[in-house]
């Protein structure tokens, strides 16, 4: 039996695929922003503040009555003007923080001054009829109206006094005839020898001619205290 030789089968070719190439997109960062020239507005405002405080200090040393809060109000005004100017010309955003700090300090200082002023009574003491005002008013704090130096002989005068929260003391001359309309919403009243107090008291009208009887001029007082005490004495 004859054996026939067959050629070997052709070799199979398996293609080898290369892994896909991942392409990464290169994001280019924007070029750094070039800052413009540094604004001189901030330095100009600070220089103006220093100059204003110096002038204010000189005026204070000269004897002019200047409140302590003025040393905050003046710089705040300058900074405010600087911010308005900065909205149109220049850059001075740092002034915003300075203005906010000055505003807080000014508010605290004003509140402290009001409390201190309330502790010290306001005193009105005219020395002549020509200096006598027809109206005296104070919203917060105690007040003293001293009329003991006035001569009402042959005259008839009328005065209105109002105190919001605080005490009121009225001192009248020994000989003047006094007609009073006194009202205390919350508090106590002592008018010569008459006393009353409480909440929501109605207005009371009293007349006192002094120890010498009628004569010595006439004085009509209208005193109102919302919250506090009132005293009228000679």
C-alpha positions in Angstrom: 0.0 0.0 0.0 1.4 3.2 -1.1 1.5 6.1 1.4 1.1 9.5 -0.1 2.7 12.4 1.6 0.6 15.5 2.0 2.1 18.9 2.5 1.6 20.3 6.0 -1.3 22.6 6.5 -0.5 26.2 6.1 0.3 28.0 9.4 -2.5 30.2 10.6 -1.7 33.9 11.3 -3.2 35.6 14.2 -2.8 39.4 14.0 -1.8 41.0 17.2 -3.6 44.3 17.7 -1.8 47.1 19.4 -3.6 48.7 22.4 -5.4 51.8 21.5 -3.5 55.0 22.0 -5.3 57.3 24.5 -5.0 60.8 23.4 -5.0 63.3 26.2 -6.0 66.8 25.4 -3.7 69.4 26.7 -5.5 72.2 28.4 -3.5 75.3 28.3 -3.9 77.5 31.3 -4.7 81.2 30.6 -1.8 83.5 30.8 -1.5 85.2 34.1 -3.5 88.4 34.3 -1.3 91.4 34.3 -2.1 93.7 37.1 -2.3 97.3 36.3 -0.3 99.8 38.1 -1.0 100.0 41.8 -3.6 102.5 42.7 -2.5 105.5 44.7 -6.1 106.3 46.0 -5.7 104.2 49.1 -2.5 106.0 50.1 -4.0 109.3 49.3 -7.0 108.6 51.5 -4.9 107.5 54.4 -2.7 110.6 54.1 -5.9 112.7 54.1 -7.1 110.9 57.2 -3.8 111.5 59.0 -3.9 115.2 58.0 -7.5 115.6 59.2 -6.8 114.0 62.5 -3.9 116.3 63.0 -5.9 119.4 62.4 -8.7 118.1 64.6 -6.2 117.5 67.4 -4.8 121.0 67.1 -8.3 122.4 67.3 -9.0 120.2 70.4 -5.8 121.4 72.0 -6.8 125.0 71.3 -9.7 124.6 73.6 -12.6 124.1 71.2 -15.2 121.5 72.5 -14.8 118.4 70.3 -16.5 115.2 71.0 -14.5 112.0 71.2 -16.5 110.4 68.4 -15.3 113.2 66.0 -12.0 111.4 65.9 -13.9 108.5 64.2 -16.5 110.5 62.3 -13.9 112.5 60.4 -11.8 109.5 59.2 -15.1 107.7 58.2 -16.1 110.7 56.2 -12.8 110.8 54.3 -12.9 107.0 53.7 -16.5 107.4 52.4 -15.4 110.0 49.9 -12.5 107.8 48.9 -14.8 104.9 48.2 -17.0 107.1 46.0 -14.0 108.3 44.1 -12.7 104.7 43.9 -15.9 103.6 42.2 -14.9 105.8 39.2 -11.2 106.2 39.4 -8.6 103.9 40.8 -8.9 100.7 42.9 -9.1 100.9 46.7 -11.1 97.9 47.8 -9.1 97.8 51.0 -11.0 101.0 52.1 -14.2 99.0 52.4 -12.9 97.0 55.4 -11.5 100.2 57.0 -14.8 102.0 56.5 -16.7 99.0 58.1 -14.4 99.0 61.1 -14.8 102.8 61.6 -18.6 102.5 61.3 -18.7 99.9 64.1 -16.4 101.9 66.3 -18.3 105.1 65.7 -21.6 103.4 66.7 -20.1 102.0 69.9 -18.5 105.4 70.7 -21.8 107.3 70.2 -23.6 104.8 72.4 -21.0 105.3 75.1 -21.2 109.1 74.9 -25.0 109.0 75.2 -24.8 106.8 78.3 -22.2 109.1 79.8 -24.2 112.2 79.0 -27.3 110.7 80.6 -25.4 110.3 83.9 -24.7 114.0 84.0 -27.7 116.2 84.5 -28.3 119.0 82.2 -28.5 122.3 84.1 -30.3 125.4 82.8 -29.8 128.5 84.9 -30.8 131.8 83.3 -29.6 134.9 85.1 -32.1 137.3 83.6 -35.6 137.2 82.2 -34.2 137.9 78.8 -32.3 134.6 79.0 -35.4 132.6 79.9 -36.5 130.3 77.2 -40.1 129.4 76.7 -39.4 125.7 76.0 -36.9 123.3 77.5 -36.6 119.7 76.2 -34.4 116.7 76.8 -35.1 113.2 75.5 -32.8 111.2 77.7 -31.1 112.1 81.0 -31.8 114.3 84.0 -32.3 118.0 83.9 -32.4 120.9 86.4 -34.1 124.2 85.6 -32.9 126.7 88.2 -34.9 129.9 88.1 -33.9 131.1 91.5 -31.8 134.0 90.2 -34.7 135.6 88.3 -36.9 138.5 89.5 -40.5 138.0 88.2 -41.9 141.1 90.0 -44.5 142.8 87.9 -44.1 140.1 85.1 -46.1 137.1 84.0 -44.1 134.4 82.3 -44.8 130.9 81.0 -42.4 128.0 80.5 -42.8 124.5 79.2 -40.5 121.7 80.1 -40.4 118.1 78.7 -38.2 115.2 79.8 -38.5 111.9 77.9 -36.7 109.5 80.2 -35.0 110.9 83.3 -35.6 113.1 86.3 -36.6 116.8 86.3 -36.0 119.3 89.0 -37.4 122.8 88.9 -36.2 125.5 91.4 -38.3 128.7 91.5 -37.7 132.0 93.3 -39.1 132.2 96.9 -41.6 135.0 96.2 -43.0 134.3 92.7 -46.6 133.0 92.4 -46.5 129.7 90.6 -49.2 128.0 88.7 -48.2 124.5 87.6 -49.5 121.8 85.2 -47.5 118.7 86.0 -47.8 115.3 84.3 -45.7 112.1 85.0 -46.7 109.1 82.9 -44.5 106.6 84.7 -42.8 107.8 87.9 -43.3 110.1 90.9 -43.9 113.8 91.4 -43.1 116.1 94.3 -44.5 119.6 93.8 -43.8 121.6 97.0 -45.8 119.7 99.6 -47.9 117.6 97.2 -46.7 114.1 96.2 -48.1 111.4 93.9 -46.8 108.6 91.6 -47.6 105.5 89.7 -48.4 104.7 86.1 -50.6 106.6 83.7 -51.2 109.5 86.1 -53.3 112.3 84.8 -52.1 115.9 84.6 -52.4 117.9 87.8 -52.8 121.6 88.2 -51.5 123.2 91.4 -50.9 126.8 92.6 -48.4 128.0 95.1 -48.0 131.6 96.2 -45.1 131.2 98.5 -44.7 132.1 102.1 -45.3 135.8 101.4 -48.7 135.3 99.8 -49.8 136.8 96.4 -47.2 139.0 94.7 -43.7 138.7 93.3 -44.9 138.1 89.8 -46.5 135.2 88.1 -44.9 132.1 86.6 -46.8 129.4 84.7 -45.0 126.0 84.5 -46.0 123.1 82.3 -43.8 120.2 83.2 -44.1 116.8 81.5 -42.0 113.7 82.3 -42.7 110.5 80.3 -40.6 108.1 82.5 -38.9 109.4 85.7 -39.4 111.7 88.6 -40.2 115.4 88.8 -39.6 117.8 91.7 -40.6 121.5 91.9 -39.3 123.4 94.9 -38.2 126.9 96.0 
